[in-house]
C-alpha cells in the first residue's frame, strides 16, 4: 500500500506569550518569558506562586458567554485555537466533504478546574449531592474534540489521546496516520490544557516538579542551565490542520510544510522520572527517523522536550548525542518551554508549530534563561541559548515525553525535500 503524503495547511495558537500564531511567533523569536505571579487564585500559601498564564485573553471575544459556561477552560482554549487554524486553512465549506474530515485532540488532564470546583462545592454543601448537570461533559478529556466537530460538522474520525505531556504529539501522529492510510483527507489536531488551578499547582508542588523561584519567575524556566530546579506550569492550546497533499493542491491551499514521520516509545522505567540514559528518548527519535525514511544527518534541528528539570534535560541531551553522533554538534537544539512554560498535554502541539514556523521563516527560537553551563551536559552542543539564530531549516524534529514513560516525536520538513 502506497502511503499518502500529509501537509500542514492551517495553524492556530493560544499561549502564554501570544494569543494567536503571529503573537506567539513574535514572542518566541524575541525570547519573551510568559512567567508571572498567578492571578487566577491566591497562591500566597503555595510553594510555587507563579505560572505561565494567558495574558489579556477574554473567551467572550470568541465564544458566546452562555456556550462558554458549558465548557472547561481547556475546551475553550481548544475551540479558540482550532478556529484560528481552520480559518487559516481557508476551506470552501460548500465543497468540503465533511465525512472525510476528522478531529483528533490531545489533553493530559482535561477539565481539572471543573472537577476541582465541583468537589469544593460538594464539600461546602454539607454532603448534599447537588452537582452541575454540565459537570461530566465539561470535565471529560475527550469533549474538546467533540465541540470542534460539532461546530464545523466534521464527521470523520474523532477521539482524544491522553499520554500526559506527550498527548498532543500523539494526537498529531494519529491524525497524520489516518490521512496517509486513507481514512481521512483532512484532520484538525492539536492539544489544550488548563491546569493552572489550585489542584494543579498543589499536585505538582507535592511532587517537587515545579520551580519555586518566586523571587524571579521570568528566569525560572531555564532548560540545560546548571541551576534549573523544576518546570514552570503553563496553559493554552495549539491547533494544526493536516491535509492530504493532492487534496490541498487541488483546492489551491497554502502549504506550510510536510509531516515527514512520527515515532513513539516507552521508557518502561519509572512513573515520573525519565530513564537516566535516555533510552526511551533515543528510541523515539530513531523510530521517527525510520518512519520518515531519513538519516540523522538530514536533520537540522530538534525542539527538545527540555522542561528545565534536573534529570530530564540530562537524559534528553544524552539521547540526542546517541542518535546523532558527531552530527549532534551541527544541530540547532532549542527548548521553547523556557518561554512558554510547560503546557503539559498541549506542549507537543505548540512546539510542533514552533518547529514548523522555524522552517517557514528560517529562524530558530532561542532557549532563554541560560546563565551557567551544567557539567553533566555537553557544552559543545548548540542549544541556541538566549538569542534566536537565523538558519535555513529543512528538517526539524520535536520531542515530547510524558509521565508514565510515554515518548512521542514528530518530524516536519520543507515540502520540496
LINGI-V51507 format. One record per helix or strand. SS is the DSSP state (H for helix, E for strand). FROM is the first residue (numbers start at 1). TO is the last residue. If there is no record, write none. Layout:
ss: <SS:SS>
from: <FROM:FROM>
to: <TO:TO>
This chain:
ss: <E:E:H:E:E:H:H:H:H:E:H:H:H:E:H:E:H:E:H:E:E:E:E:H:E:H:H:E:H:E:H:E:H:E:E:E:E:E:E:E>
from: <6:18:21:36:50:59:65:73:98:101:112:135:143:158:164:186:198:210:217:225:231:233:236:245:257:279:296:301:310:332:337:342:344:363:367:373:385:389:395:406>
to: <15:18:29:37:52:61:68:89:100:106:124:139:152:161:180:193:206:210:219:225:231:234:244:250:266:292:298:303:330:334:340:342:361:364:367:373:385:390:402:413>
